[in-house]
Amino acid sequence: MVVGNGAREHAIAARLVAEGQNVISYQTKPNIGLHRICSSNIFGINYDARKIVASAKSEKVDVIIPGVEQAIFSGVSDIAEHESIFCYAPKSVAAKLESDKLFAKKIVSTMHPSLIIPYISTTNEQSIIEFAQSCNLSVVLKSFGDASQLAVSIIHNKNVDIIVKQAQEYIKASGGVIAEKFIIGQDFSVYCFTDGNNIYFPKVVRDYPFKLEEDTGEKTGGMGCVSANGLLPYITHRDYQIAIDCMSNTLKYLKTSQIDYKGILVGQFIKGNDGSVYFNEYDVRPGDPEIINVLASLDSKFTTIVTQTKSGTLEKPIISSACIVSICHTPANYPNESTPQKITIPEEKGIFFGDIHQIDDTTAETGKGRSFVVVGTGLSVEEARQNALTRSNQLSTHLYYRKDIGKFVS
């Protein structure tokens, strides 16, 4: 059972079906791609962990693979284990690596203090003002709270009143705010597969979270991503080693605290313009669309990785030399509310569907979120980029997409 209704879940389900698995989906709203390939589709009002597991038990499911964080944070792995169903995700206490930003920072700071970005955790307005001024009014604000409250705002060279206003909103909604110094540099995400004992790092991916080209505009759920054959050009082997040491030691720290971690862990890091590597945060579930690149790079069966994780016998996955570029197509006003737009449903090859709602066999209507992801592969990043752009340019959906995904990676 694949839990979620985005392009991420469509890609995961498609890979499992291609490997001969019978896949059931659990969604809160219909996904065109999942509807086409899954043997059955179950719908819930939300991603309540108990309802997910109850459905899995009723359908005699062997494995649950949650893509959405809400299910993981609410304990789907814990509840599934009680029903003797394996869940390919960490239990709720281990999921605090993502759901509790301070929990992750405190672990990393004990072993790799130089990676920690200067920050404060507070509810005090004056503390926010003083910290923002010490950072030349360039900060990242992160809310406290559970999955429904988590929020991030990047405020760069703005008036202090803007920073305080946003911080107050987070404090009111979640009981506190984390303010970090804004680091100028380039992000990179390191993917990790682990069965609780064995740890492997299959791919480094760069996400493009900003709406507009040249990384400007509003912060979104992601406008695309790029992965190369090996490391990205701006990442040195030393940078990579720092990142995987941080992640490995985090998992070891959990284990010494009697906390087992099984599934995917994503470490988000920043390569600063000063040459330093900084820890940003952890994700305890596959990124959307980054997991699309990871799956496209796997020569090993994803089914095998999941089953070996269950048995604690995970072997090193085989990774192809392909470079991958994924481009998200969205309504023009994304990530804000917009009037639904009717589009012609594109052919599915190389495309994974997200927030679009099928009207008839050839027509769909856009939702608020990302509509679909176009994937290009190649022997180089530029070849993959051009293949993804060519496919994107051929579509007649008239949706927005960034044309510079992977452009600055040579």
Secondary structure as a PSIPRED ss2 file (coil, helix, strand):
# PSIPRED VFORMAT (PSIPRED V4.0)

   1 M C   1.000  0.000  0.000
   2 V E   0.000  0.000  1.000
   3 V E   0.000  0.000  1.000
   4 G C   1.000  0.000  0.000
   5 N C   1.000  0.000  0.000
   6 G C   1.000  0.000  0.000
   7 A H   0.000  1.000  0.000
   8 R H   0.000  1.000  0.000
   9 E H   0.000  1.000  0.000
  10 H H   0.000  1.000  0.000
  11 A H   0.000  1.000  0.000
  12 I H   0.000  1.000  0.000
  13 A H   0.000  1.000  0.000
  14 A H   0.000  1.000  0.000
  15 R H   0.000  1.000  0.000
  16 L H   0.000  1.000  0.000
  17 V H   0.000  1.000  0.000
  18 A H   0.000  1.000  0.000
  19 E C   1.000  0.000  0.000
  20 G C   1.000  0.000  0.000
  21 Q C   1.000  0.000  0.000
  22 N C   1.000  0.000  0.000
  23 V C   1.000  0.000  0.000
  24 I E   0.000  0.000  1.000
  25 S E   0.000  0.000  1.000
  26 Y E   0.000  0.000  1.000
  27 Q E   0.000  0.000  1.000
  28 T C   1.000  0.000  0.000
  29 K C   1.000  0.000  0.000
  30 P C   1.000  0.000  0.000
  31 N C   1.000  0.000  0.000
  32 I H   0.000  1.000  0.000
  33 G H   0.000  1.000  0.000
  34 L H   0.000  1.000  0.000
  35 H H   0.000  1.000  0.000
  36 R H   0.000  1.000  0.000
  37 I H   0.000  1.000  0.000
  38 C C   1.000  0.000  0.000
  39 S C   1.000  0.000  0.000
  40 S E   0.000  0.000  1.000
  41 N E   0.000  0.000  1.000
  42 I E   0.000  0.000  1.000
  43 F E   0.000  0.000  1.000
  44 G C   1.000  0.000  0.000
  45 I C   1.000  0.000  0.000
  46 N C   1.000  0.000  0.000
  47 Y C   1.000  0.000  0.000
  48 D C   1.000  0.000  0.000
  49 A H   0.000  1.000  0.000
  50 R H   0.000  1.000  0.000
  51 K H   0.000  1.000  0.000
  52 I H   0.000  1.000  0.000
  53 V H   0.000  1.000  0.000
  54 A H   0.000  1.000  0.000
  55 S H   0.000  1.000  0.000
  56 A H   0.000  1.000  0.000
  57 K H   0.000  1.000  0.000
  58 S H   0.000  1.000  0.000
  59 E C   1.000  0.000  0.000
  60 K C   1.000  0.000  0.000
  61 V C   1.000  0.000  0.000
  62 D C   1.000  0.000  0.000
  63 V E   0.000  0.000  1.000
  64 I E   0.000  0.000  1.000
  65 I E   0.000  0.000  1.000
  66 P E   0.000  0.000  1.000
  67 G C   1.000  0.000  0.000
  68 V C   1.000  0.000  0.000
  69 E H   0.000  1.000  0.000
  70 Q H   0.000  1.000  0.000
  71 A H   0.000  1.000  0.000
  72 I H   0.000  1.000  0.000
  73 F H   0.000  1.000  0.000
  74 S C   1.000  0.000  0.000
  75 G C   1.000  0.000  0.000
  76 V H   0.000  1.000  0.000
  77 S H   0.000  1.000  0.000
  78 D H   0.000  1.000  0.000
  79 I H   0.000  1.000  0.000
  80 A H   0.000  1.000  0.000
  81 E H   0.000  1.000  0.000
  82 H H   0.000  1.000  0.000
  83 E C   1.000  0.000  0.000
  84 S C   1.000  0.000  0.000
  85 I C   1.000  0.000  0.000
  86 F E   0.000  0.000  1.000
  87 C E   0.000  0.000  1.000
  88 Y C   1.000  0.000  0.000
  89 A C   1.000  0.000  0.000
  90 P C   1.000  0.000  0.000
  91 K C   1.000  0.000  0.000
  92 S C   1.000  0.000  0.000
  93 V C   1.000  0.000  0.000
  94 A C   1.000  0.000  0.000
  95 A C   1.000  0.000  0.000
  96 K H   0.000  1.000  0.000
  97 L H   0.000  1.000  0.000
  98 E H   0.000  1.000  0.000
  99 S H   0.000  1.000  0.000
 100 D C   1.000  0.000  0.000
 101 K H   0.000  1.000  0.000
 102 L H   0.000  1.000  0.000
 103 F H   0.000  1.000  0.000
 104 A H   0.000  1.000  0.000
 105 K H   0.000  1.000  0.000
 106 K H   0.000  1.000  0.000
 107 I H   0.000  1.000  0.000
 108 V H   0.000  1.000  0.000
 109 S H   0.000  1.000  0.000
 110 T H   0.000  1.000  0.000
 111 M H   0.000  1.000  0.000
 112 H C   1.000  0.000  0.000
 113 P H   0.000  1.000  0.000
 114 S H   0.000  1.000  0.000
 115 L H   0.000  1.000  0.000
 116 I E   0.000  0.000  1.000
 117 I C   1.000  0.000  0.000
 118 P C   1.000  0.000  0.000
 119 Y E   0.000  0.000  1.000
 120 I E   0.000  0.000  1.000
 121 S E   0.000  0.000  1.000
 122 T E   0.000  0.000  1.000
 123 T C   1.000  0.000  0.000
 124 N C   1.000  0.000  0.000
 125 E H   0.000  1.000  0.000
 126 Q H   0.000  1.000  0.000
 127 S H   0.000  1.000  0.000
 128 I H   0.000  1.000  0.000
 129 I H   0.000  1.000  0.000
 130 E H   0.000  1.000  0.000
 131 F H   0.000  1.000  0.000
 132 A H   0.000  1.000  0.000
 133 Q H   0.000  1.000  0.000
 134 S H   0.000  1.000  0.000
 135 C C   1.000  0.000  0.000
 136 N C   1.000  0.000  0.000
 137 L C   1.000  0.000  0.000
 138 S C   1.000  0.000  0.000
 139 V E   0.000  0.000  1.000
 140 V E   0.000  0.000  1.000
 141 L E   0.000  0.000  1.000
 142 K E   0.000  0.000  1.000
 143 S E   0.000  0.000  1.000
 144 F C   1.000  0.000  0.000
 145 G C   1.000  0.000  0.000
 146 D C   1.000  0.000  0.000
 147 A C   1.000  0.000  0.000
 148 S C   1.000  0.000  0.000
 149 Q C   1.000  0.000  0.000
 150 L C   1.000  0.000  0.000
 151 A C   1.000  0.000  0.000
 152 V E   0.000  0.000  1.000
 153 S E   0.000  0.000  1.000
 154 I E   0.000  0.000  1.000
 155 I E   0.000  0.000  1.000
 156 H C   1.000  0.000  0.000
 157 N C   1.000  0.000  0.000
 158 K C   1.000  0.000  0.000
 159 N C   1.000  0.000  0.000
 160 V H   0.000  1.000  0.000
 161 D H   0.000  1.000  0.000
 162 I H   0.000  1.000  0.000
 163 I H   0.000  1.000  0.000
 164 V H   0.000  1.000  0.000
 165 K H   0.000  1.000  0.000
 166 Q H   0.000  1.000  0.000
 167 A H   0.000  1.000  0.000
 168 Q H   0.000  1.000  0.000
 169 E H   0.000  1.000  0.000
 170 Y H   0.000  1.000  0.000
 171 I H   0.000  1.000  0.000
 172 K H   0.000  1.000  0.000
 173 A H   0.000  1.000  0.000
 174 S H   0.000  1.000  0.000
 175 G C   1.000  0.000  0.000
 176 G C   1.000  0.000  0.000
 177 V E   0.000  0.000  1.000
 178 I E   0.000  0.000  1.000
 179 A E   0.000  0.000  1.000
 180 E E   0.000  0.000  1.000
 181 K E   0.000  0.000  1.000
 182 F C   1.000  0.000  0.000
 183 I C   1.000  0.000  0.000
 184 I C   1.000  0.000  0.000
 185 G E   0.000  0.000  1.000
 186 Q E   0.000  0.000  1.000
 187 D E   0.000  0.000  1.000
 188 F E   0.000  0.000  1.000
 189 S E   0.000  0.000  1.000
 190 V E   0.000  0.000  1.000
 191 Y E   0.000  0.000  1.000
 192 C E   0.000  0.000  1.000
 193 F E   0.000  0.000  1.000
 194 T E   0.000  0.000  1.000
 195 D C   1.000  0.000  0.000
 196 G C   1.000  0.000  0.000
 197 N C   1.000  0.000  0.000
 198 N C   1.000  0.000  0.000
 199 I E   0.000  0.000  1.000
 200 Y E   0.000  0.000  1.000
 201 F C   1.000  0.000  0.000
 202 P C   1.000  0.000  0.000
 203 K C   1.000  0.000  0.000
 204 V E   0.000  0.000  1.000
 205 V E   0.000  0.000  1.000
 206 R E   0.000  0.000  1.000
 207 D E   0.000  0.000  1.000
 208 Y C   1.000  0.000  0.000
 209 P C   1.000  0.000  0.000
 210 F E   0.000  0.000  1.000
 211 K E   0.000  0.000  1.000
 212 L E   0.000  0.000  1.000
 213 E C   1.000  0.000  0.000
 214 E C   1.000  0.000  0.000
 215 D C   1.000  0.000  0.000
 216 T E   0.000  0.000  1.000
 217 G E   0.000  0.000  1.000
 218 E E   0.000  0.000  1.000
 219 K E   0.000  0.000  1.000
 220 T C   1.000  0.000  0.000
 221 G C   1.000  0.000  0.000
 222 G C   1.000  0.000  0.000
 223 M C   1.000  0.000  0.000
 224 G E   0.000  0.000  1.000
 225 C E   0.000  0.000  1.000
 226 V E   0.000  0.000  1.000
 227 S E   0.000  0.000  1.000
 228 A C   1.000  0.000  0.000
 229 N C   1.000  0.000  0.000
 230 G C   1.000  0.000  0.000
 231 L C   1.000  0.000  0.000
 232 L C   1.000  0.000  0.000
 233 P C   1.000  0.000  0.000
 234 Y C   1.000  0.000  0.000
 235 I C   1.000  0.000  0.000
 236 T C   1.000  0.000  0.000
 237 H H   0.000  1.000  0.000
 238 R H   0.000  1.000  0.000
 239 D H   0.000  1.000  0.000
 240 Y H   0.000  1.000  0.000
 241 Q H   0.000  1.000  0.000
 242 I H   0.000  1.000  0.000
 243 A H   0.000  1.000  0.000
 244 I H   0.000  1.000  0.000
 245 D H   0.000  1.000  0.000
 246 C H   0.000  1.000  0.000
 247 M H   0.000  1.000  0.000
 248 S H   0.000  1.000  0.000
 249 N H   0.000  1.000  0.000
 250 T H   0.000  1.000  0.000
 251 L H   0.000  1.000  0.000
 252 K H   0.000  1.000  0.000
 253 Y H   0.000  1.000  0.000
 254 L H   0.000  1.000  0.000
 255 K H   0.000  1.000  0.000
 256 T H   0.000  1.000  0.000
 257 S C   1.000  0.000  0.000
 258 Q C   1.000  0.000  0.000
 259 I C   1.000  0.000  0.000
 260 D C   1.000  0.000  0.000
 261 Y C   1.000  0.000  0.000
 262 K C   1.000  0.000  0.000
 263 G E   0.000  0.000  1.000
 264 I E   0.000  0.000  1.000
 265 L E   0.000  0.000  1.000
 266 V E   0.000  0.000  1.000
 267 G E   0.000  0.000  1.000
 268 Q E   0.000  0.000  1.000
 269 F E   0.000  0.000  1.000
 270 I E   0.000  0.000  1.000
 271 K E   0.000  0.000  1.000
 272 G E   0.000  0.000  1.000
 273 N C   1.000  0.000  0.000
 274 D C   1.000  0.000  0.000
 275 G C   1.000  0.000  0.000
 276 S C   1.000  0.000  0.000
 277 V E   0.000  0.000  1.000
 278 Y E   0.000  0.000  1.000
 279 F E   0.000  0.000  1.000
 280 N E   0.000  0.000  1.000
 281 E E   0.000  0.000  1.000
 282 Y E   0.000  0.000  1.000
 283 D E   0.000  0.000  1.000
 284 V C   1.000  0.000  0.000
 285 R C   1.000  0.000  0.000
 286 P C   1.000  0.000  0.000
 287 G C   1.000  0.000  0.000
 288 D C   1.000  0.000  0.000
 289 P C   1.000  0.000  0.000
 290 E H   0.000  1.000  0.000
 291 I H   0.000  1.000  0.000
 292 I H   0.000  1.000  0.000
 293 N H   0.000  1.000  0.000
 294 V H   0.000  1.000  0.000
 295 L H   0.000  1.000  0.000
 296 A H   0.000  1.000  0.000
 297 S H   0.000  1.000  0.000
 298 L E   0.000  0.000  1.000
 299 D C   1.000  0.000  0.000
 300 S C   1.000  0.000  0.000
 301 K C   1.000  0.000  0.000
 302 F H   0.000  1.000  0.000
 303 T H   0.000  1.000  0.000
 304 T H   0.000  1.000  0.000
 305 I H   0.000  1.000  0.000
 306 V H   0.000  1.000  0.000
 307 T H   0.000  1.000  0.000
 308 Q H   0.000  1.000  0.000
 309 T H   0.000  1.000  0.000
 310 K H   0.000  1.000  0.000
 311 S H   0.000  1.000  0.000
 312 G C   1.000  0.000  0.000
 313 T C   1.000  0.000  0.000
 314 L C   1.000  0.000  0.000
 315 E C   1.000  0.000  0.000
 316 K C   1.000  0.000  0.000
 317 P C   1.000  0.000  0.000
 318 I C   1.000  0.000  0.000
 319 I E   0.000  0.000  1.000
 320 S C   1.000  0.000  0.000
 321 S C   1.000  0.000  0.000
 322 A C   1.000  0.000  0.000
 323 C E   0.000  0.000  1.000
 324 I E   0.000  0.000  1.000
 325 V E   0.000  0.000  1.000
 326 S E   0.000  0.000  1.000
 327 I E   0.000  0.000  1.000
 328 C E   0.000  0.000  1.000
 329 H E   0.000  0.000  1.000
 330 T E   0.000  0.000  1.000
 331 P C   1.000  0.000  0.000
 332 A C   1.000  0.000  0.000
 333 N C   1.000  0.000  0.000
 334 Y C   1.000  0.000  0.000
 335 P C   1.000  0.000  0.000
 336 N C   1.000  0.000  0.000
 337 E C   1.000  0.000  0.000
 338 S C   1.000  0.000  0.000
 339 T C   1.000  0.000  0.000
 340 P C   1.000  0.000  0.000
 341 Q C   1.000  0.000  0.000
 342 K E   0.000  0.000  1.000
 343 I E   0.000  0.000  1.000
 344 T E   0.000  0.000  1.000
 345 I C   1.000  0.000  0.000
 346 P C   1.000  0.000  0.000
 347 E C   1.000  0.000  0.000
 348 E C   1.000  0.000  0.000
 349 K C   1.000  0.000  0.000
 350 G C   1.000  0.000  0.000
 351 I E   0.000  0.000  1.000
 352 F E   0.000  0.000  1.000
 353 F E   0.000  0.000  1.000
 354 G C   1.000  0.000  0.000
 355 D C   1.000  0.000  0.000
 356 I E   0.000  0.000  1.000
 357 H E   0.000  0.000  1.000
 358 Q E   0.000  0.000  1.000
 359 I C   1.000  0.000  0.000
 360 D C   1.000  0.000  0.000
 361 D C   1.000  0.000  0.000
 362 T C   1.000  0.000  0.000
 363 T E   0.000  0.000  1.000
 364 A E   0.000  0.000  1.000
 365 E E   0.000  0.000  1.000
 366 T E   0.000  0.000  1.000
 367 G C   1.000  0.000  0.000
 368 K C   1.000  0.000  0.000
 369 G C   1.000  0.000  0.000
 370 R C   1.000  0.000  0.000
 371 S C   1.000  0.000  0.000
 372 F E   0.000  0.000  1.000
 373 V E   0.000  0.000  1.000
 374 V E   0.000  0.000  1.000
 375 V E   0.000  0.000  1.000
 376 G E   0.000  0.000  1.000
 377 T E   0.000  0.000  1.000
 378 G E   0.000  0.000  1.000
 379 L C   1.000  0.000  0.000
 380 S C   1.000  0.000  0.000
 381 V H   0.000  1.000  0.000
 382 E H   0.000  1.000  0.000
 383 E H   0.000  1.000  0.000
 384 A H   0.000  1.000  0.000
 385 R H   0.000  1.000  0.000
 386 Q H   0.000  1.000  0.000
 387 N H   0.000  1.000  0.000
 388 A H   0.000  1.000  0.000
 389 L H   0.000  1.000  0.000
 390 T H   0.000  1.000  0.000
 391 R H   0.000  1.000  0.000
 392 S H   0.000  1.000  0.000
 393 N H   0.000  1.000  0.000
 394 Q H   0.000  1.000  0.000
 395 L C   1.000  0.000  0.000
 396 S C   1.000  0.000  0.000
 397 T C   1.000  0.000  0.000
 398 H C   1.000  0.000  0.000
 399 L C   1.000  0.000  0.000
 400 Y E   0.000  0.000  1.000
 401 Y C   1.000  0.000  0.000
 402 R C   1.000  0.000  0.000
 403 K C   1.000  0.000  0.000
 404 D C   1.000  0.000  0.000
 405 I C   1.000  0.000  0.000
 406 G C   1.000  0.000  0.000
 407 K C   1.000  0.000  0.000
 408 F C   1.000  0.000  0.000
 409 V C   1.000  0.000  0.000
 410 S C   1.000  0.000  0.000
